[in-house]
């Protein structure tokens, strides 16, 4: 049986060998991206871009089993290392899950979501999916609105996190500056 994530793949793939070597370690790592960035940065910070009840991207609605016109809680942030933007992060959770297991997501502010996800042993992470995005993809346009320069295409990954059978989707768009971290 295919997972919800596989059913609505729409250009996303699960094979990290299709990703260029320089991005492979970033996109295939199953651990906490927040932890990995903090290990490689002098100063790590989260810059909130937008958060609130919005219409998810079409493939996200399908995966989260939301109606096409249903709003969800969407949070977008830019993760910075030493003052440089390295990741645009986009998370989506069904509105009714904010009254349940994911209630803390709406109160994160400048705190990274990764800390909450990886500190709770009850949270389960699904498979990672990757894809290249450009301005034709909604995530690229959302990143551009956050001040991210989109000169070409970027690599992104996404996965579902589940808590008490309620999914939260996290997508991370890796910016070129991430390749210079820790070198």
N, CA, C and O of each residue as an XYZ file, in Angstrom:
732
protein
N       0.843     -1.192      0.000
C       0.000      0.000      0.000
C       0.883      1.247      0.000
O       1.861      1.318      0.744
N       0.544      2.213     -0.819
C       1.347      3.436     -0.906
C       0.984      4.392      0.216
O      -0.173      4.465      0.629
N       1.993      5.136      0.716
C       1.747      6.124      1.755
C       1.056      7.347      1.157
O       1.029      7.521     -0.061
N       0.497      8.194      2.028
C      -0.134      9.442      1.567
C       0.871     10.284      0.803
O       0.538     10.910     -0.203
N       2.115     10.293      1.293
C       3.153     11.103      0.659
C       3.436     10.592     -0.750
O       3.603     11.391     -1.671
N       3.491      9.269     -0.931
C       3.760      8.712     -2.254
C       2.591      8.938     -3.205
O       2.798      9.149     -4.400
N       1.383      8.896     -2.696
C       0.194      9.055     -3.516
C       0.154     10.426     -4.184
O      -0.262     10.536     -5.338
N       0.574     11.455     -3.487
C       0.524     12.817     -4.018
C       1.919     13.333     -4.378
O       2.203     14.518     -4.204
N       2.780     12.464     -4.872
C       4.184     12.814     -5.103
C       4.376     13.988     -6.043
O       5.160     14.882     -5.726
N       3.705     14.033     -7.178
C       3.776     15.127     -8.132
C       5.185     15.696     -8.328
O       5.421     16.881     -8.094
N       6.103     14.853     -8.753
C       7.458     15.307     -9.036
C       8.446     15.097     -7.908
O       9.644     15.308     -8.097
N       7.983     14.693     -6.754
C       8.867     14.407     -5.627
C       9.332     12.956     -5.728
O       8.571     12.092     -6.164
N      10.576     12.682     -5.330
C      11.082     11.317     -5.395
C      11.789     10.965     -4.092
O      12.208     11.843     -3.338
N      11.914      9.666     -3.843
C      12.489      9.196     -2.577
C      13.911      8.678     -2.724
O      14.491      8.204     -1.747
N      14.482      8.754     -3.909
C      15.811      8.193     -4.136
C      16.881      9.277     -4.046
O      17.022     10.072     -4.975
N      17.638      9.328     -2.949
C      18.638     10.395     -2.810
C      19.754     10.334     -3.847
O      20.448     11.330     -4.049
N      19.949      9.185     -4.516
C      21.019      9.109     -5.515
C      20.719      9.972     -6.735
O      21.605     10.199     -7.558
N      19.475     10.461     -6.867
C      19.127     11.353     -7.969
C      19.504     12.811     -7.676
O      19.415     13.672     -8.552
N      19.920     13.069     -6.455
C      20.300     14.413     -6.024
C      21.790     14.616     -6.279
O      22.575     13.693     -6.058
N      22.202     15.798     -6.739
C      23.636     16.046     -6.935
C      24.424     15.777     -5.640
O      23.952     16.055     -4.537
N      25.604     15.243     -5.804
C      26.443     14.821     -4.681
C      26.593     15.911     -3.604
O      26.542     15.610     -2.411
N      26.775     17.162     -4.017
C      27.023     18.224     -3.030
C      25.813     18.475     -2.123
O      25.977     18.956     -1.002
N      24.611     18.158     -2.589
C      23.405     18.348     -1.779
C      22.926     17.061     -1.113
O      22.084     17.106     -0.216
N      23.445     15.936     -1.534
C      22.923     14.642     -1.095
C      22.920     14.480      0.420
O      21.926     14.028      0.989
N      24.005     14.836      1.074
C      24.073     14.666      2.533
C      23.023     15.518      3.245
O      22.471     15.099      4.262
N      22.749     16.700      2.721
C      21.748     17.567      3.327
C      20.343     17.031      3.101
O      19.526     17.026      4.022
N      20.060     16.589      1.911
C      18.699     16.161      1.587
C      18.356     14.763      2.084
O      17.180     14.463      2.294
N      19.340     13.907      2.277
C      19.070     12.527      2.687
C      19.182     12.312      4.197
O      18.820     11.241      4.685
N      19.666     13.284      4.937
C      19.856     13.134      6.383
C      18.510     13.028      7.096
O      17.681     13.931      6.987
N      18.287     11.939      7.820
C      17.029     11.706      8.535
C      16.992     12.406      9.899
O      15.940     12.461     10.536
N      18.117     12.934     10.343
C      18.167     13.582     11.646
C      17.610     14.993     11.627
O      17.034     15.437     10.634
N      17.789     15.682     12.727
C      17.296     17.042     12.880
C      18.147     18.024     12.072
O      19.352     18.144     12.297
N      17.518     18.717     11.140
C      18.226     19.742     10.372
C      18.670     20.869     11.303
O      19.766     21.408     11.148
N      17.830     21.224     12.261
C      18.187     22.254     13.235
C      19.478     21.888     13.958
O      20.385     22.712     14.075
N      19.559     20.664     14.437
C      20.758     20.205     15.150
C      21.976     20.262     14.234
O      23.037     20.743     14.632
N      21.821     19.775     13.020
C      22.943     19.756     12.077
C      23.440     21.168     11.768
O      24.646     21.409     11.717
N      22.513     22.095     11.563
C      22.911     23.475     11.293
C      23.613     24.083     12.505
O      24.643     24.741     12.365
N      23.060     23.863     13.678
C      23.681     24.421     14.898
C      25.093     23.892     15.105
O      25.953     24.622     15.596
N      25.348     22.651     14.745
C      26.682     22.066     14.884
C      27.685     22.727     13.948
O      28.886     22.703     14.216
N      27.213     23.310     12.866
C      28.100     23.859     11.842
C      28.157     25.384     11.808
O      28.953     25.958     11.065
N      27.319     26.041     12.605
C      27.250     27.504     12.594
C      27.812     28.084     13.878
O      27.771     27.456     14.936
N      28.332     29.284     13.766
C      28.673     30.026     14.976
C      27.392     30.535     15.632
O      27.202     30.403     16.841
N      26.520     31.119     14.816
C      25.245     31.660     15.291
C      24.120     31.142     14.407
O      24.140     31.325     13.190
N      23.147     30.498     15.025
C      21.985     29.976     14.319
C      20.779     30.819     14.711
O      20.617     31.164     15.881
N      19.930     31.154     13.737
C      18.716     31.897     14.064
C      17.584     31.527     13.112
O      17.802     31.020     12.011
N      16.373     31.800     13.575
C      15.166     31.550     12.802
C      14.488     32.891     12.561
O      14.214     33.634     13.504
N      14.219     33.199     11.290
C      13.497     34.432     10.956
C      12.109     34.053     10.448
O      11.968     33.534      9.341
N      11.079     34.315     11.266
C       9.715     34.033     10.794
C       9.373     34.897      9.590
O       9.692     36.086      9.556
N       8.725     34.295      8.604
C       8.308     35.001      7.395
C       6.802     35.213      7.422
O       6.318     36.336      7.279
N       6.067     34.124      7.606
C       4.619     34.241      7.751
C       4.102     32.993      8.461
O       4.683     31.910      8.386
N       2.998     33.195      9.144
C       2.349     32.086      9.847
C       0.879     32.428      9.987
O       0.519     33.564     10.297
N       0.050     31.457      9.760
C      -1.379     31.677      9.911
C      -2.175     30.675      9.103
O      -1.630     29.727      8.537
N      -3.453     30.901      9.061
C      -4.352     30.000      8.351
C      -4.410     30.404      6.884
O      -4.941     31.454      6.524
N      -3.852     29.543      6.061
C      -3.708     29.791      4.630
C      -4.118     28.547      3.858
O      -4.296     27.474      4.433
N      -4.261     28.703      2.575
C      -4.540     27.551      1.731
C      -3.206     26.855      1.437
O      -2.290     27.476      0.897
N      -3.094     25.579      1.788
C      -1.854     24.856      1.478
C      -1.675     24.696     -0.021
O      -2.624     24.875     -0.784
N      -0.468     24.361     -0.444
C      -0.227     24.041     -1.844
C      -1.053     22.798     -2.185
O      -1.347     21.984     -1.309
N      -1.417     22.657     -3.435
C      -2.343     21.603     -3.866
C      -1.899     20.211     -3.419
O      -2.705     19.455     -2.875
N      -0.631     19.863     -3.639
C      -0.184     18.517     -3.273
C      -0.145     18.331     -1.755
O      -0.279     17.207     -1.272
N       0.033     19.403     -1.007
C       0.013     19.310      0.457
C      -1.394     19.003      0.958
O      -1.568     18.193      1.869
N      -2.394     19.645      0.371
C      -3.782     19.371      0.752
C      -4.107     17.905      0.550
O      -4.742     17.282      1.401
N      -3.677     17.355     -0.570
C      -3.957     15.949     -0.865
C      -3.321     15.033      0.178
O      -3.960     14.101      0.667
N      -2.072     15.301      0.513
C      -1.363     14.461      1.477
C      -1.972     14.565      2.869
O      -2.081     13.566      3.580
N      -2.366     15.766      3.254
C      -2.944     15.977      4.583
C      -4.442     15.660      4.611
O      -5.104     15.821      5.636
N      -4.957     15.211      3.476
C      -6.367     14.840      3.325
C      -7.303     16.000      3.670
O      -8.290     15.837      4.387
N      -6.962     17.169      3.139
C      -7.781     18.361      3.298
C      -8.526     18.623      2.000
O      -8.045     18.273      0.923
N      -9.678     19.226      2.096
C     -10.387     19.652      0.889
C      -9.553     20.725      0.182
O      -8.757     21.417      0.817
N      -9.734     20.853     -1.096
C      -8.949     21.821     -1.880
C      -9.119     23.251     -1.376
O      -8.193     24.054     -1.486
N     -10.290     23.582     -0.826
C     -10.536     24.945     -0.346
C     -10.332     25.097      1.166
O     -10.585     26.167      1.720
N      -9.883     24.047      1.824
C      -9.735     24.067      3.281
C      -8.433     24.759      3.694
O      -7.374     24.510      3.117
N      -8.528     25.619      4.686
C      -7.346     26.298      5.201
C      -6.623     25.393      6.191
O      -7.230     24.533      6.828
N      -5.331     25.601      6.306
C      -4.498     24.882      7.267
C      -3.578     25.907      7.910
O      -3.473     27.039      7.438
N      -2.915     25.508      8.983
C      -1.946     26.410      9.599
C      -0.627     26.224      8.858
O      -0.075     25.125      8.817
N      -0.132     27.310      8.274
C       1.111     27.298      7.509
C       2.106     28.205      8.214
O       1.784     29.334      8.587
N       3.319     27.696      8.392
C       4.397     28.484      8.998
C       5.583     28.457      8.054
O       6.013     27.391      7.614
N       6.114     29.637      7.743
C       7.291     29.750      6.895
C       8.354     30.556      7.620
O       8.081     31.620      8.176
N       9.579     30.026      7.603
C      10.698     30.684      8.256
C      11.937     30.553      7.375
O      12.001     29.714      6.477
N      12.907     31.398      7.657
C      14.220     31.271      7.036
C      15.194     30.916      8.150
O      15.261     31.593      9.176
N      15.950     29.837      7.930
C      16.975     29.432      8.886
C      18.284     30.072      8.453
O      18.691     29.963      7.296
N      18.942     30.745      9.404
C      20.174     31.473      9.121
C      21.344     30.898      9.897
O      21.207     30.521     11.060
N      22.488     30.834      9.246
C      23.748     30.459      9.886
C      24.697     31.633      9.725
O      25.003     32.065      8.613
N      25.150     32.134     10.851
C      26.096     33.254     10.837
C      25.589     34.401      9.972
O      26.350     35.026      9.233
N      24.283     34.667     10.080
C      23.666     35.780      9.379
C      23.321     35.529      7.921
O      22.804     36.423      7.252
N      23.594     34.333      7.415
C      23.307     34.011      6.012
C      22.132     33.051      5.926
O      22.087     32.052      6.644
N      21.190     33.349      5.059
C      20.044     32.469      4.849
C      20.524     31.180      4.188
O      21.172     31.209      3.142
N      20.192     30.031      4.822
C      20.632     28.746      4.276
C      19.475     27.802      3.956
O      19.631     26.900      3.132
N      18.318     27.991      4.590
C      17.164     27.123      4.351
C      15.883     27.939      4.477
O      15.732     28.743      5.398
N      14.968     27.723      3.543
C      13.614     28.246      3.653
C      12.763     27.056      4.086
O      12.702     26.050      3.380
N      12.106     27.164      5.241
C      11.320     26.057      5.779
C       9.836     26.397      5.765
O       9.432     27.510      6.103
N       9.041     25.422      5.369
C       7.600     25.598      5.175
C       6.917     24.411      5.838
O       7.172     23.266      5.464
N       6.054     24.663      6.812
C       5.347     23.566      7.479
C       3.846     23.797      7.402
O       3.371     24.932      7.414
N       3.110     22.692      7.324
C       1.661     22.734      7.168
C       1.036     21.687      8.074
O       1.468     20.535      8.116
N       0.002     22.116      8.803
C      -0.736     21.190      9.661
C      -2.223     21.543      9.581
O      -2.595     22.714      9.517
N      -3.051     20.520      9.587
C      -4.502     20.753      9.549
C      -4.919     21.598     10.748
O      -4.404     21.424     11.852
N      -5.846     22.501     10.521
C      -6.292     23.421     11.575
C      -6.782     22.682     12.815
O      -6.492     23.103     13.935
N      -7.516     21.591     12.633
C      -8.037     20.885     13.804
C      -6.944     20.200     14.620
O      -7.171     19.859     15.781
N      -5.771     19.992     14.042
C      -4.652     19.410     14.789
C      -4.005     20.420     15.736
O      -3.267     20.038     16.644
N      -4.281     21.715     15.524
C      -3.746     22.734     16.439
C      -4.475     22.724     17.780
O      -3.964     23.236     18.776
N      -5.658     22.145     17.798
C      -6.382     21.995     19.059
C      -6.026     20.668     19.721
O      -6.554     20.324     20.778
N      -5.135     19.941     19.089
C      -4.745     18.633     19.582
C      -3.240     18.529     19.725
O      -2.612     19.367     20.372
N      -2.663     17.503     19.121
C      -1.252     17.196     19.359
C      -0.249     18.241     18.865
O       0.861     18.323     19.390
N      -0.623     19.035     17.869
C       0.314     20.013     17.319
C       0.040     21.435     17.816
O       0.423     22.392     17.143
N      -0.599     21.598     18.951
C      -0.970     22.921     19.473
C       0.230     23.863     19.613
O       0.093     25.066     19.387
N       1.381     23.347     19.974
C       2.557     24.185     20.207
C       3.116     24.807     18.927
O       3.852     25.792     18.996
N       2.780     24.251     17.764
C       3.319     24.755     16.493
C       2.948     26.223     16.275
O       3.753     26.987     15.742
N       1.768     26.617     16.670
C       1.314     27.991     16.459
C       1.981     28.986     17.404
O       1.822     30.195     17.241
N       2.718     28.492     18.377
C       3.359     29.380     19.360
C       4.883     29.369     19.269
O       5.549     29.810     20.206
N       5.439     28.888     18.192
C       6.896     28.744     18.095
C       7.639     30.073     17.983
O       8.723     30.215     18.548
N       7.084     31.037     17.275
C       7.784     32.317     17.099
C       9.126     32.112     16.419
O       9.182     31.597     15.303
N      10.206     32.506     17.076
C      11.543     32.369     16.499
C      12.229     31.063     16.916
O      13.406     30.862     16.618
N      11.516     30.195     17.587
C      12.087     28.888     17.951
C      11.956     27.938     16.760
O      10.949     27.970     16.051
N      12.955     27.104     16.538
C      12.891     26.168     15.411
C      11.927     25.020     15.684
O      11.885     24.486     16.792
N      11.160     24.646     14.678
C      10.240     23.524     14.770
C      10.999     22.225     15.003
O      10.513     21.335     15.700
N      12.190     22.116     14.422
C      12.989     20.898     14.555
C      13.253     20.491     15.994
O      13.266     19.302     16.315
N      13.464     21.469     16.860
C      13.703     21.134     18.272
C      12.492     20.425     18.867
O      12.641     19.444     19.596
N      11.308     20.913     18.562
C      10.087     20.302     19.094
C       9.884     18.913     18.502
O       9.513     17.982     19.218
N      10.121     18.767     17.216
C       9.882     17.489     16.550
C      10.815     16.390     17.058
O      10.380     15.270     17.326
N      12.090     16.719     17.186
C      13.067     15.694     17.526
C      13.260     15.509     19.031
O      13.983     14.607     19.452
N      12.626     16.346     19.841
C      12.732     16.161     21.291
C      11.571     15.335     21.845
O      11.598     14.935     23.009
N      10.569     15.080     21.034
C       9.410     14.307     21.472
C       9.516     12.888     20.909
O       9.398     12.702     19.698
N       9.739     11.880     21.770
C       9.898     10.505     21.282
C       8.620      9.924     20.661
O       8.678      8.883     20.006
N       7.484     10.572     20.854
C       6.230     10.083     20.267
C       6.050     10.527     18.816
O       5.189     10.002     18.109
N       6.858     11.489     18.371
C       6.759     11.966     16.984
C       7.479     10.978     16.074
O       8.629     10.612     16.317
N       6.785     10.556     15.028
C       7.364      9.643     14.041
C       7.559     10.392     12.724
O       6.702     11.163     12.292
N       8.705     10.143     12.103
C       8.999     10.780     10.823
C       8.809      9.784      9.691
O       9.263      8.642      9.770
N       8.138     10.226      8.642
C       7.955      9.392      7.465
C       9.145      9.518      6.530
O      10.158     10.126      6.874
N       9.015      8.945      5.356
C      10.079      8.976      4.352
C      10.339     10.394      3.858
O       9.437     11.229      3.794
N      11.586     10.636      3.516
C      11.957     11.904      2.882
C      11.676     11.820      1.391
O      11.859     10.775      0.766
N      11.232     12.929      0.838
C      11.098     13.073     -0.607
C      11.863     14.322     -1.020
O      11.919     15.301     -0.276
N      12.450     14.282     -2.206
C      13.250     15.397     -2.712
C      12.753     15.809     -4.090
O      12.104     15.038     -4.797
N      13.071     17.033     -4.447
C      12.826     17.508     -5.810
C      13.534     18.830     -6.023
O      13.880     19.537     -5.076
N      13.736     19.138     -7.273
C      14.293     20.426     -7.677
C      13.101     21.328     -7.946
O      12.132     20.913     -8.582
N      13.171     22.560     -7.463
C      12.077     23.505     -7.695
C      12.609     24.772     -8.345
O      13.758     25.164     -8.140
N      11.757     25.394     -9.123
C      12.067     26.703     -9.699
C      10.812     27.556     -9.574
O       9.871     27.163     -8.885
N      10.780     28.694    -10.216
C       9.670     29.634    -10.027
C       8.318     29.100    -10.504
O       7.289     29.717    -10.230
N       8.297     27.996    -11.194
C       7.018     27.392    -11.570
C       6.368     26.689    -10.376
O       5.171     26.402    -10.397
N       7.154     26.414     -9.342
C       6.642     25.706     -8.174
C       6.238     26.716     -7.091
O       6.939     27.701     -6.862
N       5.122     26.467     -6.441
C       4.614     27.383     -5.411
C       5.629     27.644     -4.307
O       5.709     28.768     -3.810
N       6.406     26.643     -3.908
C       7.390     26.850     -2.840
C       8.470     27.854     -3.247
O       8.923     28.651     -2.425
N       8.875     27.815     -4.496
C       9.882     28.766     -4.970
C       9.322     30.187     -4.929
O      10.018     31.127     -4.544
N       8.070     30.332     -5.326
C       7.452     31.663     -5.277
C       7.297     32.136     -3.826
O       7.471     33.321     -3.539
N       6.973     31.221     -2.918
C       6.853     31.580     -1.508
C       8.220     31.969     -0.950
O       8.322     32.917     -0.171
N       9.260     31.256     -1.336
C      10.616     31.598     -0.889
C      11.023     32.969     -1.428
O      11.637     33.760     -0.712
N      10.684     33.251     -2.683
C      11.000     34.556     -3.273
C      10.303     35.675     -2.504
O      10.885     36.740     -2.304
N       9.068     35.446     -2.073
C       8.347     36.443     -1.270
C       9.014     36.659      0.084
O       8.847     37.707      0.707
N       9.770     35.659      0.532
C      10.488     35.767      1.807
C      11.844     36.449      1.633
O      12.615     36.568      2.584
N      12.127     36.897      0.400
C      13.388     37.600      0.157
C      14.507     36.696     -0.323
O      15.659     37.125     -0.383
N      14.194     35.454     -0.667
C      15.203     34.522     -1.159
C      15.379     34.757     -2.657
O      14.410     34.746     -3.416
N      16.618     34.969     -3.069
C      16.909     35.175     -4.490
C      16.738     33.862     -5.233
O      17.350     32.856     -4.874
N      15.923     33.868     -6.251
C      15.646     32.664     -7.031
C      16.234     32.821     -8.426
O      15.522     33.149     -9.375
N      17.514     32.590     -8.543
C      18.178     32.663     -9.848
C      18.407     31.233    -10.333
O      19.515     30.708    -10.217
N      17.388     30.619    -10.861
C      17.509     29.231    -11.304
C      16.640     28.327    -10.461
O      15.474     28.629    -10.207
N      17.211     27.216    -10.025
C      16.429     26.261     -9.253
C      17.134     25.915     -7.946
O      18.331     26.149     -7.783
N      16.361     25.353     -7.021
C      16.863     24.966     -5.705
C      16.399     23.555     -5.391
O      15.415     23.077     -5.957
N      17.104     22.892     -4.492
C      16.716     21.557     -4.051
C      15.894     21.669     -2.771
O      16.181     22.487     -1.897
N      14.865     20.825     -2.681
C      13.997     20.807     -1.508
C      13.760     19.366     -1.075
O      13.902     18.433     -1.865
N      13.401     19.206      0.176
C      12.983     17.904      0.687
C      11.761     18.108      1.563
O      11.532     19.202      2.080
N      10.975     17.051      1.729
C       9.818     17.132      2.594
C       9.566     15.774      3.234
O       9.982     14.733      2.725
N       8.872     15.818      4.364
C       8.458     14.587      5.016
C       7.284     14.882      5.931
O       7.032     16.024      6.316
N       6.574     13.813      6.267
C       5.473     13.920      7.208
C       5.961     13.511      8.582
O       6.666     12.514      8.735
N       5.581     14.283      9.570
C       5.803     13.923     10.962
C       4.417     13.618     11.526
O       3.458     14.340     11.257
N       4.320     12.557     12.300
C       3.031     12.152     12.832
C       3.091     12.086     14.351
O       4.028     11.535     14.929
N       2.078     12.656     14.981
C       1.933     12.617     16.436
C       0.479     12.286     16.728
O      -0.426     13.008     16.309
N       0.260     11.208     17.438
C      -1.100     10.748     17.751
C      -1.956     10.642     16.492
O      -3.114     11.058     16.460
N      -1.344     10.069     15.459
C      -2.000      9.826     14.171
C      -2.392     11.095     13.425
O      -3.213     11.038     12.509
N      -1.824     12.239     13.799
C      -2.111     13.511     13.125
C      -0.838     13.956     12.401
O       0.212     14.089     13.030
N      -0.919     14.189     11.081
C       0.273     14.545     10.308
C       0.580     16.047     10.300
O      -0.310     16.893     10.387
N       1.849     16.329     10.193
C       2.373     17.683      9.982
C       3.407     17.537      8.873
O       4.309     16.706      8.975
N       3.287     18.326      7.827
C       4.251     18.251      6.731
C       5.289     19.352      6.873
O       4.958     20.514      7.108
N       6.545     18.969      6.726
C       7.643     19.929      6.761
C       8.403     19.839      5.446
O       8.812     18.758      5.021
N       8.583     20.984      4.812
C       9.367     21.070      3.581
C      10.498     22.059      3.821
O      10.290     23.141      4.369
N      11.698     21.669      3.404
C      12.877     22.526      3.561
C      13.512     22.743      2.196
O      13.842     21.791      1.489
N      13.675     23.997      1.842
C      14.298     24.380      0.574
C      15.718     24.817      0.894
O      15.925     25.772      1.643
N      16.690     24.122      0.330
C      18.096     24.376      0.629
C      18.646     25.448     -0.299
O      18.596     25.325     -1.522
N      19.163     26.482      0.303
C      19.711     27.616     -0.442
C      21.196     27.360     -0.716
O      21.831     26.628      0.042
N      21.760     27.935     -1.767
C      23.159     27.660     -2.122
C      24.149     27.876     -0.969
O      25.160     27.178     -0.892
N      23.873     28.826     -0.079
C      24.789     29.112      1.025
C      24.959     27.935      1.970
O      25.933     27.892      2.722
N      24.038     26.980      1.952
C      24.151     25.832      2.858
C      25.407     25.014      2.542
O      25.960     24.361      3.428
N      25.854     25.047      1.298
C      27.036     24.262      0.911
C      28.333     24.787      1.509
O      29.329     24.066      1.563
N      28.328     26.032      1.955
C      29.528     26.629      2.528
C      29.612     26.448      4.051
O      30.612     26.825      4.662
N      28.586     25.884      4.653
C      28.553     25.739      6.113
C      29.564     24.684      6.560
O      29.647     23.591      6.000
N      30.321     25.049      7.582
C      31.247     24.115      8.184
C      32.485     23.820      7.363
O      33.218     22.877      7.662
N      32.726     24.613      6.333
C      33.930     24.396      5.527
C      35.050     25.282      5.981
O      36.142     25.235      5.415
